[in-house]
Amino acid sequence: MPLVKTIDTFLNLSYSLLQASPVTTRISTKYHVDQESRGFLTVKTYDPVSGICIRFRTNQAVDVSRLFLGKSRLGHVMANINVSLEQILEQMANLTEQKAIEPGKKHKKKSKRQRYEK
């Protein structure tokens, strides 16, 4: 069961496998925390009929969000809803380009006395 190095490669191969056999192919997700408190997410696309298994493993938060977006689009392929690979990759690219929202202004906590003086 070889590991795929990039998310895009994983999604391309998974998309092709799902196009070939959408009924029997399954996508599974496993989260594991090791002894050093590092978490790893492993996503696997497997077709038991052909014996093909595609696996991707990451510990990066950015990769996790991209994977879940990609997995939801691959679910459309499994359900026979027409979604092209270009649409999947375009939406994932838009996700990575989004800027983080600036944190709001922090307010000082009021003491109990200040809260009840009104």
N, C-alpha and C positions, 0 to 999 in steps of 0.2 A: 504494500500500500504506500506508494511514494507520495511525498509532500509536494505541493505546488508552491512556487516561490512568491507569486504576486496574486493579488485579489482579481485583477483583470483576467489573468490566465485561468484562474479557478472558475470565474463566471463564464468565460468563453467555452471552456470544456464542459461545464455543467449544462450550459444552454444547449450545446450540441448533443449531449447525452439525453437530455430531456426531449429534444426534438425527435431523436431516434426512437425512444420508447418512453412516452410520458406516463403510461399506466403502471409500469413496474419499477421505475426509478424512484428512489427515496432520498430525501435530504435530511440529515440528522445533525444536531448541534450538541456539543458536550463542553462543559466548563469544568476546569480542574484547577485547584490551588495546591501548589507544592509546599514543601516544608519552609521555604524562605518567604512565604506569603505572596508569591507572585502568581497571578491568575493567568490561565491560558484558555483561549476559546478555540475549539477544533470544530470545523464544519466539514461534513463528508457527504458527497453525492455518490450513491451506490445503485447499480443495476444488477440484481441477482441473476437475471437471465444471461446477460453477456459476461458478468463477472468483473465489470469495469468499476473501479473505485477511484474517486478524485478527492483529495484531502488537502485542506488548508488550515494552518495553525498560526495564531497570533496572540500577542499580549499587549497590543497597542489599542487604545480606546478609539482612535480615529478609524482603524481597520474594522473594529466591531460595528460601528454605526454604518459604515459602507457595506459590510457583509449583510446586515439585517435588511437594509434597503434592497440590496441585490437579491437576497433570498425571497423577499416578498414578490419581486418581479418574476423570479423563477417559478414561484407558486402559480402565477398566472399562466405560465407555459404548461404546468402540470394540469391545470384546470381547462386547458384548451382555449384560453382567452388569447387573442392575437396580440402579442407584444414582441417587438423586434429587439434584437440584441443591441442595436444602436440606441434605442430608447432607454434601455437599462443602463448602458454605459454613460449616456448623456445625463441622466438623472443623478447618477453617482458622482459625475464630475461637478454638477451643480452643488451637490452636498458638500464637497470638499472646498469649493470656492466661497461658501458662505462664511461671512466673518462672525466672530464670536460677539455676542451682545455685550455691550459694556455693562459692568455691574452698576446697580443703582446707588444713589447717595445713601450713605449709612446714617441712620438717625441715632442720636444719643438716647439711651434708655432714661425714662423719667423715674425718679425715685417714687416710692409709695406716697410720700407726702405731697409731691407735685401732682400726682394723679388725682388725689382726693380733694385738693384745694379748690377746684372749680365748682 
